[in-house]
Amino acid sequence: MTINKIGISALAASVLVSVVYAGTITTAGTTSKIGKEQLSLTDINVSNVTGQARVSYTPTAIPAGSLKNPIFKFTFTNAKSLVDSSANGLGVFQVLDGNESNTTQANYTLVGKTATVSGANSEVVSFNASSASTYVYNNKKYVIRDINATGTGTNVIATDENLTATVVKGSTASVTISAGLYSGDSQALNDSANAATIYTVATEYTGAINTKFNARIDAAATFYKFYDQNIDGTLKVADQLQATITKATGFIAGGILSGVTNALIIYPDQNLTKNAIAATSTGTVSGLAKDTNITVTALTAGVKEDVNLTVNGTTEIKKTTFDATLYVQSASTKFTLVAKSTGNAGIWTIYGYNAQIPNVSGLSTHNTTMKFTNRSSLNTNIYFTLIDPDGTVATLNSVDNTSLASLNAGVTGTYKASDLVALITDTNFDATGSFSVEVSIPTTPSSVYGMASFKNTTLGQFKDLPVYNSSTMTY
């Protein structure tokens, strides 16, 4: 594992112990982010990409105002600390004029050295006093920097701050650092600074389906085209989906995914092989079959990608639900941005007659009869959706269930609820009480007339049931 060097300023830490906080940790420069997606892959060595950003520690609660023979302790949370052993190692320096960007030799005095690492997760870095006669003071600023070649501690390499930290694998919390001050001569803990956060964990990639497929199939056009019209009044033969992958900025070099590829996969739920549907713009599809994927790769981050599905205008279009997933991939690992779910990429509906009938019974002693008259010039099928009181749904239609008569032009079809119940294969459906029925007839809505009645065969009594319908609804 390669360890990337970073200034302590690029990290932040937790509280060392539970005390009253009196010291302060301040930061200079721009903080950065670590990608959540990257954290699930491997440990990350935080890199110094923030230039002059660094953590400065200022004690404020030393009782006598100064402390002899100090021990500095810096504690990280959500990271393992590592000390670079190259050159002359690291030291804690007092910044005499309080301005750590002033890297002249005269502005720095070495007060701590010989860094050691401890803690269950190697999260604590300690520095002993540079000599037994060393003092630290309240309200003075202290930073960690490289010790110069002579070891006198007067020279500091501004861009080489070698205290590194490795983000703990799987962590989703921010990396923080806190500072504590001890004395080897006379006192226990005298000062502890509030934790400062430098690197935050954030989501690097997000995805969205901005526009869904939403075409309505026109029964009057023999189901060959969509009911919706183009600007010139012609019926549409294409529908569009738009998807976007967005990449956030401000991430450190070691905390972002590399070699990322993107993909959108669309799953239609119908067998559309005969429909000669093709996708244009990004990706092409010669036909759609049940559970066959439409894959659109290489989406540009931050740009909406279009997928256009076009029908040939001479073949029947079926009602279709489109599911989709959107992900990014680094190496062999995929990170799902939009999870596949029913209809999340839209639906092709049929524009036609739709109605709801409540309080339907399919019992032999309390049966419901539904009648629908097709006054159009088109033969059509009929579709039923039954919903029990618990929300269980059963779907039946005259295409898949030949015992249900289709609805030819000029014909009145009669359908008994008990016959529908007998066709339901889902044992979870409760037909012992009343349930609701939704009816869809894909023809010109105004050309259909419907009625329903309830019969108590024991008493020989009838009661009409309401049939709620809307010519603008789709199914």
C-alpha positions as CSV (number, residue, x, y, z in Angstrom):
1,M,0.0,0.0,0.0
2,T,1.5,3.3,-1.0
3,I,1.4,6.0,1.6
4,N,0.8,9.5,0.2
5,K,2.3,12.3,2.3
6,I,0.0,15.0,3.7
7,G,0.3,17.8,6.1
8,I,-1.5,17.3,9.4
9,S,-3.5,20.3,8.4
10,A,-5.3,18.1,5.9
11,L,-6.8,16.0,8.6
12,A,-9.0,16.5,11.7
13,A,-9.5,14.7,14.9
14,S,-11.5,13.6,17.9
15,V,-11.3,14.6,21.5
16,L,-8.5,12.9,23.4
17,V,-10.3,12.7,26.7
18,S,-13.4,14.2,28.3
19,V,-12.2,17.6,29.6
20,V,-13.2,21.3,29.4
21,Y,-11.9,22.5,26.1
22,A,-9.7,25.5,26.2
23,G,-7.2,25.2,23.4
24,T,-8.1,25.7,19.7
25,I,-7.3,24.0,16.5
26,T,-7.5,26.2,13.4
27,T,-7.1,25.4,9.7
28,A,-5.8,27.3,6.7
29,G,-6.6,26.6,3.1
30,T,-9.4,24.7,1.4
31,T,-10.8,21.5,2.9
32,S,-11.6,18.5,0.7
33,K,-13.9,15.5,0.5
34,I,-13.5,11.7,0.4
35,G,-15.8,9.7,-1.8
36,K,-18.2,7.3,0.0
37,E,-18.0,5.0,-3.0
38,Q,-14.2,4.8,-2.7
39,L,-14.4,4.0,1.0
40,S,-16.1,0.7,0.3
41,L,-13.2,-0.4,-1.9
42,T,-10.1,0.0,0.1
43,D,-8.2,2.0,2.7
44,I,-7.4,5.5,1.5
45,N,-4.3,7.4,2.2
46,V,-5.2,11.0,2.5
47,S,-3.1,13.2,0.2
48,N,-2.0,16.8,0.7
49,V,-3.9,18.5,-2.1
50,T,-4.8,21.6,-0.1
51,G,-1.5,23.2,-0.5
52,Q,-0.8,25.4,2.5
53,A,-3.7,24.1,4.5
54,R,-2.6,22.9,7.9
55,V,-3.7,22.3,11.4
56,S,-2.5,24.8,14.0
57,Y,-2.8,24.1,17.8
58,T,-3.0,27.0,20.3
59,P,-3.1,26.0,24.0
60,T,-5.0,28.5,26.2
61,A,-5.5,26.8,29.6
62,I,-2.0,26.2,31.0
63,P,-2.5,27.2,34.7
64,A,0.9,29.0,35.0
65,G,0.8,30.3,31.4
66,S,3.6,28.0,30.4
67,L,4.6,24.4,30.6
68,K,8.0,22.8,30.9
69,N,9.1,19.6,29.2
70,P,5.7,19.2,27.3
71,I,4.3,16.2,25.5
72,F,2.0,16.9,22.5
73,K,-0.6,14.4,21.5
74,F,-2.7,14.6,18.3
75,T,-5.6,12.1,18.0
76,F,-7.4,11.2,14.8
77,T,-10.8,9.7,14.5
78,N,-12.0,7.6,11.5
79,A,-8.4,7.3,10.4
80,K,-5.2,5.4,11.3
81,S,-2.2,7.7,11.8
82,L,1.1,7.0,10.2
83,V,4.4,8.8,10.7
84,D,6.8,9.2,7.8
85,S,10.3,8.1,8.9
86,S,12.2,9.7,6.0
87,A,14.9,12.4,6.5
88,N,15.0,13.7,10.1
89,G,11.4,13.0,11.0
90,L,8.7,15.4,12.2
91,G,8.6,18.0,14.9
92,V,6.2,20.3,16.6
93,F,7.2,23.9,16.0
94,Q,6.2,27.2,17.7
95,V,5.3,29.8,15.2
96,L,6.9,32.9,16.7
97,D,4.9,35.5,14.8
98,G,1.7,33.4,14.6
99,N,1.8,33.3,10.8
100,E,2.7,29.7,9.8
101,S,3.0,30.7,6.1
102,N,6.1,32.7,7.1
103,T,8.5,29.8,6.7
104,T,11.7,31.7,7.4
105,Q,14.1,30.0,9.8
106,A,13.8,32.6,12.4
107,N,10.0,32.2,12.6
108,Y,10.1,28.6,13.9
109,T,11.4,27.1,17.1
110,L,11.4,23.3,17.6
111,V,9.6,22.3,20.8
112,G,8.7,18.6,20.2
113,K,10.2,15.7,18.3
114,T,10.6,11.9,18.2
115,A,7.0,11.1,17.0
116,T,5.5,7.9,18.3
117,V,2.3,6.2,17.4
118,S,-0.1,4.5,19.8
119,G,-3.8,3.7,20.3
120,A,-5.8,0.6,19.4
121,N,-6.1,1.8,15.8
122,S,-2.7,3.7,15.8
123,E,-4.7,6.9,15.9
124,V,-2.6,8.8,18.4
125,V,0.7,10.6,17.5
126,S,2.8,11.9,20.4
127,F,5.8,14.2,20.4
128,N,8.1,14.6,23.4
129,A,9.8,17.8,24.3
130,S,12.8,18.6,22.2
131,S,14.8,19.0,25.4
132,A,14.1,18.8,29.2
133,S,14.2,22.6,29.4
134,T,11.7,23.2,26.6
135,Y,8.6,25.4,27.4
136,V,5.3,25.9,25.6
137,Y,3.0,28.8,26.2
138,N,-0.6,29.8,26.3
139,N,-1.9,31.6,23.2
140,K,1.0,30.6,21.0
141,K,0.6,28.7,17.8
142,Y,2.1,25.2,17.2
143,V,2.3,23.2,14.0
144,I,3.8,19.9,12.8
145,R,6.5,20.2,10.2
146,D,9.6,18.5,8.9
147,I,12.8,19.0,10.9
148,N,15.6,20.4,8.9
149,A,18.7,18.5,7.9
150,T,20.8,19.7,10.8
151,G,18.1,18.8,13.3
152,T,18.2,22.2,14.9
153,G,14.5,22.8,14.1
154,T,14.8,26.3,12.7
155,N,14.1,25.5,9.1
156,V,10.7,24.2,7.9
157,I,9.9,22.7,4.5
158,A,6.6,24.3,3.7
159,T,5.3,21.7,1.3
160,D,6.5,18.6,3.0
161,E,4.3,17.9,6.1
162,N,4.8,14.2,6.5
163,L,2.3,13.1,9.1
164,T,-0.2,11.0,7.1
165,A,-3.4,9.3,8.0
166,T,-5.2,6.4,6.4
167,V,-9.0,6.4,6.4
168,V,-10.4,3.3,8.0
169,K,-12.0,1.0,5.5
170,G,-15.7,1.3,5.3
171,S,-15.9,4.4,7.4
172,T,-18.5,7.0,6.3
173,A,-17.7,9.6,8.9
174,S,-15.5,12.6,8.6
175,V,-11.8,12.6,9.5
176,T,-11.1,14.8,12.5
177,I,-8.1,15.7,14.7
178,S,-7.8,17.0,18.2
179,A,-4.8,18.0,20.3
180,G,-3.8,17.5,23.9
181,L,-0.9,18.8,26.0
182,Y,0.8,17.0,28.8
183,S,3.9,17.6,31.0
184,G,6.4,15.1,31.9
185,D,7.6,17.1,34.9
186,S,4.7,18.4,37.0
187,Q,1.2,18.3,35.6
188,A,-1.3,15.9,34.0
189,L,-3.5,17.0,31.2
190,N,-3.7,20.8,31.0
191,D,-5.2,21.5,27.7
192,S,-7.3,19.9,25.0
193,A,-8.5,21.4,21.8
194,N,-11.8,20.9,20.1
195,A,-11.7,18.5,17.2
196,A,-11.4,20.1,13.8
197,T,-12.8,18.5,10.6
198,I,-10.7,18.8,7.5
199,Y,-11.9,15.9,5.3
200,T,-15.5,15.1,5.0
201,V,-17.0,11.9,3.6
202,A,-19.5,12.7,0.8
203,T,-21.2,11.1,-2.2
204,E,-19.1,11.5,-5.2
205,Y,-21.6,10.4,-7.9
206,T,-25.4,10.8,-8.0
207,G,-27.8,9.8,-10.7
208,A,-31.4,10.6,-11.7
209,I,-33.9,9.7,-14.4
210,N,-35.0,13.2,-15.3
211,T,-37.7,12.3,-17.9
212,K,-39.5,9.0,-18.2
213,F,-41.2,7.2,-21.0
214,N,-44.8,8.3,-20.9
215,A,-46.4,7.7,-24.4
216,R,-50.1,6.7,-24.7
217,I,-51.0,4.2,-27.3
218,D,-53.9,5.2,-29.6
219,A,-56.6,2.5,-30.1
220,A,-58.1,4.5,-33.0
221,A,-54.8,4.2,-34.8
222,T,-55.1,0.4,-34.5
223,F,-52.5,0.6,-31.6
224,Y,-49.8,1.3,-34.2
225,K,-49.0,4.9,-33.0
226,F,-49.2,7.0,-29.9
227,Y,-52.2,9.0,-29.1
228,D,-50.2,12.1,-28.4
229,Q,-49.4,14.3,-31.3
230,N,-46.4,16.1,-32.7
231,I,-46.4,19.8,-33.3
232,D,-47.6,19.3,-36.9
233,G,-50.6,17.2,-35.6
234,T,-49.3,13.9,-36.7
235,L,-49.3,11.0,-34.3
236,K,-46.1,10.4,-32.4
237,V,-44.0,7.3,-33.1
238,A,-41.2,8.0,-30.6
239,D,-40.9,8.5,-26.9
240,Q,-37.9,9.8,-24.9
241,L,-36.2,9.1,-21.6
242,Q,-33.5,11.3,-20.1
243,A,-31.0,10.3,-17.5
244,T,-28.1,12.2,-15.7
245,I,-25.1,11.1,-13.8
246,T,-23.6,14.0,-11.7
247,K,-20.0,14.0,-10.4
248,A,-19.4,16.2,-7.4
249,T,-16.2,18.2,-7.1
250,G,-13.8,19.0,-4.3
251,F,-12.5,15.4,-3.6
252,I,-9.0,14.5,-2.7
253,A,-7.0,12.6,-5.3
254,G,-6.8,9.5,-3.0
255,G,-10.4,9.5,-2.2
256,I,-12.1,9.4,-5.6
257,L,-13.0,6.6,-7.9
258,S,-10.7,6.0,-10.8
259,G,-11.3,4.6,-14.3
260,V,-15.0,5.1,-13.9
261,T,-17.5,3.9,-16.5
262,N,-21.2,4.7,-16.4
263,A,-24.2,2.8,-17.5
264,L,-28.0,3.1,-17.8
265,I,-29.9,-0.2,-18.3
266,I,-33.6,-0.2,-19.2
267,Y,-35.8,-3.3,-18.6
268,P,-39.1,-3.4,-20.6
269,D,-41.7,-5.9,-19.2
270,Q,-43.4,-6.8,-22.4
271,N,-42.4,-9.0,-25.4
272,L,-41.9,-6.3,-28.0
273,T,-39.7,-8.1,-30.4
274,K,-42.2,-7.7,-33.3
275,N,-42.5,-4.0,-32.8
276,A,-39.2,-3.0,-34.5
277,I,-38.5,-0.5,-31.7
278,A,-35.2,1.2,-31.9
279,A,-33.2,3.6,-29.7
280,T,-31.5,6.5,-31.2
281,S,-29.1,9.2,-29.9
282,T,-27.1,7.2,-27.4
283,G,-27.2,3.5,-28.1
284,T,-29.3,1.4,-30.5
285,V,-31.7,-1.5,-30.1
286,S,-33.0,-3.6,-33.0
287,G,-35.9,-4.9,-30.9
288,L,-37.1,-5.4,-27.4
289,A,-37.8,-8.8,-25.9
290,K,-39.0,-9.7,-22.4
291,D,-36.3,-8.8,-19.9
292,T,-33.8,-7.8,-22.6
293,N,-31.7,-4.9,-21.6
294,I,-31.3,-1.6,-23.4
295,T,-27.8,-0.5,-22.3
296,V,-26.6,3.0,-22.8
297,T,-23.0,3.4,-21.7
298,A,-20.5,6.3,-21.4
299,L,-23.0,8.8,-20.0
300,T,-21.3,12.2,-19.6
301,A,-21.3,13.3,-16.0
302,G,-23.6,16.3,-15.5
303,V,-25.2,16.0,-19.0
304,K,-28.7,14.6,-19.6
305,E,-28.5,11.6,-22.0
306,D,-31.4,10.9,-24.2
307,V,-32.8,7.5,-25.1
308,N,-35.4,7.6,-27.9
309,L,-37.6,4.6,-28.6
310,T,-39.3,4.7,-32.0
311,V,-42.1,2.4,-33.2
312,N,-42.5,1.6,-36.9
313,G,-46.1,2.8,-37.1
314,T,-47.3,-0.5,-38.7
315,T,-47.2,-2.9,-35.8
316,E,-49.3,-3.1,-32.7
317,I,-47.7,-1.4,-29.6
318,K,-48.4,-3.1,-26.3
319,K,-48.7,-1.5,-22.9
320,T,-45.2,-1.6,-21.4
321,T,-43.7,-0.8,-18.1
322,F,-40.0,0.3,-18.1
323,D,-37.7,-0.3,-15.2
324,A,-34.2,1.1,-15.1
325,T,-31.0,1.1,-13.1
326,L,-28.2,3.7,-13.3
327,Y,-24.7,3.0,-12.0
328,V,-21.0,3.8,-12.1
329,Q,-18.3,1.2,-12.2
330,S,-14.7,1.3,-11.0
331,A,-12.6,-1.7,-11.9
332,S,-15.0,-4.7,-11.2
333,T,-17.1,-2.9,-8.6
334,K,-20.4,-1.3,-9.4
335,F,-22.0,1.4,-7.4
336,T,-25.8,1.8,-7.9
337,L,-27.0,5.4,-8.3
338,V,-30.6,4.6,-9.2
339,A,-31.9,1.2,-8.2
340,K,-34.1,-0.8,-10.5
341,S,-37.7,-0.5,-9.5
342,T,-41.1,-1.0,-11.1
343,G,-41.9,1.8,-13.5
344,N,-39.1,4.1,-12.5
345,A,-38.3,4.6,-16.2
346,G,-41.9,5.2,-17.1
347,I,-44.8,3.3,-18.8
348,W,-46.5,3.1,-22.2
349,T,-50.2,3.2,-21.5
350,I,-53.2,2.8,-23.7
351,Y,-55.5,5.7,-24.2
352,G,-59.0,4.3,-23.9
353,Y,-62.1,3.7,-21.7
354,N,-61.3,3.2,-18.0
355,A,-63.7,2.6,-15.2
356,Q,-63.7,1.6,-11.5
357,I,-66.5,-0.4,-9.8
358,P,-66.5,-0.6,-6.0
359,N,-68.0,-3.2,-3.7
360,V,-68.0,-6.1,-6.1
361,S,-68.8,-9.6,-4.9
362,G,-67.8,-12.9,-6.6
363,L,-69.8,-15.2,-4.4
364,S,-72.3,-17.5,-5.9
365,T,-75.0,-16.1,-3.5
366,H,-74.1,-12.5,-4.0
367,N,-72.7,-12.1,-7.5
368,T,-71.9,-9.0,-9.5
369,T,-72.6,-8.7,-13.3
370,M,-70.8,-6.1,-15.4
371,K,-71.8,-5.2,-19.0
372,F,-70.0,-3.1,-21.5
373,T,-71.1,-2.0,-24.9
374,N,-68.6,-1.2,-27.6
375,R,-70.2,1.3,-29.9
376,S,-67.0,2.0,-31.8
377,S,-66.1,0.5,-35.2
378,L,-63.0,-1.3,-33.6
379,N,-62.9,-4.8,-32.2
380,T,-61.0,-4.7,-28.9
381,N,-59.9,-6.8,-25.9
382,I,-61.0,-6.1,-22.3
383,Y,-58.7,-5.9,-19.3
384,F,-59.7,-6.3,-15.6
385,T,-57.8,-5.5,-12.5
386,L,-59.2,-6.8,-9.2
387,I,-58.0,-5.4,-5.8
388,D,-59.0,-7.1,-2.6
389,P,-59.3,-5.2,0.8
390,D,-55.7,-6.0,1.7
391,G,-54.4,-4.5,-1.5
392,T,-53.6,-7.8,-3.3
393,V,-53.9,-7.3,-7.1
394,A,-55.0,-9.8,-9.7
395,T,-55.0,-8.9,-13.4
396,L,-57.0,-10.7,-16.1
397,N,-57.7,-10.0,-19.8
398,S,-59.3,-11.5,-22.9
399,V,-55.9,-11.9,-24.5
400,D,-54.4,-14.3,-22.0
401,N,-57.7,-15.7,-20.7
402,T,-59.6,-17.0,-23.7
403,S,-62.7,-17.8,-21.5
404,L,-63.2,-14.0,-21.3
405,A,-64.8,-12.8,-24.4
406,S,-63.2,-9.9,-26.3
407,L,-65.4,-6.9,-27.0
408,N,-66.1,-6.7,-30.7
409,A,-67.5,-3.6,-32.4
410,G,-71.2,-3.0,-31.8
411,V,-71.4,-5.8,-29.2
412,T,-72.3,-5.8,-25.5
413,G,-70.1,-8.1,-23.4
414,T,-71.4,-9.6,-20.1
415,Y,-68.9,-10.5,-17.4
416,K,-69.6,-12.1,-14.0
417,A,-67.4,-11.4,-11.0
418,S,-67.6,-15.1,-10.0
419,D,-66.1,-16.0,-13.4
420,L,-63.3,-13.6,-12.9
421,V,-62.5,-14.9,-9.4
422,A,-62.4,-18.5,-10.8
423,L,-59.5,-17.5,-13.0
424,I,-57.4,-16.0,-10.3
425,T,-54.3,-18.1,-9.5
426,D,-52.9,-16.0,-6.6
427,T,-53.9,-17.7,-3.4
428,N,-53.4,-14.5,-1.5
429,F,-56.3,-12.8,-3.2
430,D,-59.3,-12.7,-0.8
431,A,-62.5,-13.1,-2.7
432,T,-64.7,-13.9,0.4
433,G,-65.7,-10.3,0.8
434,S,-66.2,-7.3,-1.5
435,F,-63.4,-6.1,-3.7
436,S,-63.0,-3.4,-6.4
437,V,-62.6,-3.9,-10.1
438,E,-60.9,-1.6,-12.6
439,V,-61.9,-2.1,-16.2
440,S,-59.9,-0.9,-19.2
441,I,-61.1,-1.1,-22.8
442,P,-58.6,0.3,-25.4
443,T,-60.9,2.0,-27.8
444,T,-62.3,5.5,-28.2
445,P,-63.5,6.3,-24.6
446,S,-66.8,7.9,-25.6
447,S,-67.8,4.9,-27.6
448,V,-68.1,2.6,-24.5
449,Y,-71.1,2.4,-22.2
450,G,-70.8,0.4,-19.0
451,M,-73.1,-0.8,-16.2
452,A,-72.9,-3.1,-13.2
453,S,-75.4,-4.7,-10.9
454,F,-75.3,-6.8,-7.7
455,K,-77.7,-9.7,-7.2
456,N,-78.7,-11.4,-4.0
457,T,-79.7,-14.8,-5.4
458,T,-81.2,-15.9,-2.0
459,L,-83.6,-13.0,-1.9
460,G,-83.8,-12.5,-5.7
461,Q,-83.0,-8.8,-5.4
462,F,-80.9,-6.6,-7.6
463,K,-79.0,-3.4,-6.9
464,D,-77.2,-1.2,-9.4
465,L,-73.5,-0.4,-8.6
466,P,-71.8,2.8,-9.7
467,V,-69.4,2.7,-12.6
468,Y,-66.9,5.5,-12.3
469,N,-65.2,6.3,-15.6
470,S,-63.1,9.0,-17.2
471,S,-62.4,9.4,-20.9
472,T,-59.0,11.0,-20.0
473,M,-57.7,8.2,-17.9
474,T,-55.1,5.6,-19.1
475,Y,-54.2,2.2,-17.9
